[in-house]
Amino acid sequence: MKICLYGSASNSINKTYKEVGYDLGKEIANKNHTLVFGSGNHGMMGSVAKGVYTNHGKIIGIAPEWMHEFEEIYPHCNKIFYTKSMSERKRLFLVKSDAFIVTPGGIGTLDEFFEIITLKKLEIHSKPIVIFNINNFYDSMIKMIEDMINENTVSRDSTQLYHITTTVDETMDYLENY
């Protein structure tokens, strides 16, 4: 399975996130899956990639050709695709991935999550989406979606578009049994 990871590129994030990210990468490699990600060398992206790489897994990076001006590119990708835009990058994430994991991240991560969930709602794809809620990071976003459902701005069945997990094992079990 080719698993797309959305997550922070910041190296200033809580070290627990990075440790869990490394463990996630290790499991992706140990189960012979491939990581597809935004090519960042730091934060969640870098930690997961390091877990995959040190456990002899495969890594596909996808980054706009100008991304190196903003963040360091992970040096050990088996294959890297450079795009002209962020939109093209997100399109390649969809095309080249079988599943999606949303880990702690910032505005870019939220953009990627809401786009991929919208595309699933519109039946453009039917791939699994996991919100990996490490240390309750996404509790407020999950509550916001629940509030939107209660206000009838989002349909109740929208919660079936994604699955929430809190551990590496739950995350991998869900994806492998989807």
C-alpha positions in Angstrom: 0.0 0.0 0.0 1.2 3.5 -0.8 0.4 5.6 2.3 0.3 9.4 2.0 1.3 11.3 5.1 0.1 14.8 5.9 1.9 16.5 8.8 4.0 19.3 10.1 7.4 20.3 8.5 8.3 22.3 11.7 11.2 20.9 13.7 9.9 22.9 16.7 6.9 20.5 17.3 6.6 18.5 20.5 9.2 15.8 20.5 6.5 13.2 21.4 5.0 13.8 18.0 8.3 13.2 16.3 8.9 10.0 18.3 5.4 8.6 17.4 6.1 9.7 13.8 9.3 7.7 13.7 7.4 4.7 15.1 4.7 5.1 12.4 7.4 5.2 9.8 9.0 2.1 11.2 5.6 0.2 11.0 5.0 1.4 7.4 8.4 0.0 6.5 8.0 -3.2 8.5 4.7 -4.0 6.8 6.2 -3.4 3.4 4.2 -0.3 2.6 5.5 2.8 0.8 5.5 6.3 2.3 4.2 9.1 0.0 4.8 12.5 1.5 5.7 16.2 0.9 9.4 15.6 1.1 10.1 17.6 4.3 13.2 16.7 6.2 11.9 18.0 9.6 8.8 17.7 11.9 6.3 15.0 11.4 7.3 14.5 7.7 11.0 14.0 8.5 10.4 11.8 11.5 8.1 9.4 9.6 10.5 9.4 6.7 13.4 8.6 9.0 11.4 5.7 10.5 10.7 4.3 7.0 14.3 4.8 5.8 16.1 3.3 8.8 13.9 0.3 8.5 14.6 -0.2 4.8 11.2 1.0 3.5 10.4 2.8 0.3 9.8 6.6 0.2 8.2 8.7 -2.5 8.5 12.4 -2.1 6.4 15.0 -3.9 7.3 18.7 -3.6 7.0 21.9 -5.6 10.3 22.6 -7.3 10.7 25.8 -5.2 10.0 24.1 -1.8 13.7 24.0 -0.9 13.5 27.7 -0.4 11.1 27.1 2.6 12.2 23.8 4.0 14.9 21.2 3.6 14.1 18.3 1.3 14.4 14.8 2.8 17.6 13.3 1.2 16.7 9.6 1.1 13.6 9.4 -1.1 13.7 6.4 -3.4 11.8 8.6 -5.9 11.0 12.3 -5.9 8.5 14.2 -8.0 8.8 17.9 -8.4 5.7 19.9 -9.3 5.1 23.5 -10.5 2.4 24.2 -7.8 0.9 23.1 -4.5 -2.2 22.1 -6.3 -0.3 19.8 -8.6 1.4 18.4 -5.5 -2.0 17.6 -3.9 -3.2 16.0 -7.2 -0.2 13.7 -7.2 -0.7 12.8 -3.6 -4.2 11.6 -4.6 -3.0 9.8 -7.7 0.0 8.1 -6.2 -1.6 7.0 -2.8 -3.9 4.3 -1.6 -4.5 5.8 1.8 -4.0 9.0 3.8 -2.9 9.6 7.4 -3.3 13.1 8.9 -0.8 13.7 11.7 -0.2 16.9 13.8 0.5 19.7 11.4 -0.3 23.3 10.5 -2.3 25.2 7.9 -0.9 23.2 5.0 -1.9 19.9 6.7 -5.4 21.2 7.3 -5.6 22.3 3.6 -4.6 18.8 2.5 -7.0 17.1 4.9 -10.0 19.2 4.0 -9.3 18.8 0.3 -8.9 15.0 0.5 -12.0 14.6 2.6 -14.0 16.9 0.2 -12.9 14.8 -2.7 -14.0 11.6 -0.9 -17.4 13.2 -0.1 -17.7 14.1 -3.9 -16.9 10.4 -4.7 -13.7 11.4 -6.6 -12.0 8.7 -4.5 -12.9 6.1 -1.9 -9.6 5.7 -0.2 -9.2 5.5 3.6 -8.4 8.6 5.5 -7.1 8.4 9.1 -6.9 11.3 11.5 -4.0 10.2 13.7 -4.9 12.1 16.8 -1.6 11.9 18.7 -1.9 13.4 22.2 -5.4 14.7 21.4 -3.9 17.2 18.9 -7.0 17.2 16.7 -9.7 17.3 19.5 -10.7 20.9 18.7 -11.0 20.2 15.0 -13.0 17.1 15.6 -15.3 19.1 18.0 -15.6 21.8 15.3 -16.8 19.2 12.8 -19.3 17.9 15.4 -20.5 21.4 16.0 -20.9 21.9 12.2 -23.0 18.6 12.1 -25.1 19.9 15.0 -25.7 23.2 13.1 -26.6 21.2 10.0 -23.8 22.8 7.9 -22.2 19.4 7.5 -24.1 16.1 7.0 -24.0 13.6 9.8 -22.7 10.9 7.5 -19.5 13.0 6.9 -17.9 11.4 9.9 -17.9 8.1 7.9 -15.4 9.7 5.5 -12.6 9.4 7.9 -11.5 7.4 10.9 -9.9 8.7 14.1 -7.0 6.8 15.8 -4.7 7.5 18.7 -1.9 4.8 18.3 0.3 3.5 15.5 -1.2 0.0 15.9 -4.8 1.4 15.5 -3.8 3.4 12.5 -2.1 0.5 10.7 -4.8 -2.0 11.6 -7.5 0.3 10.2 -5.7 0.9 6.9 -4.9 -2.7 6.5 -8.4 -3.8 7.1 -10.2 -1.1 5.2 
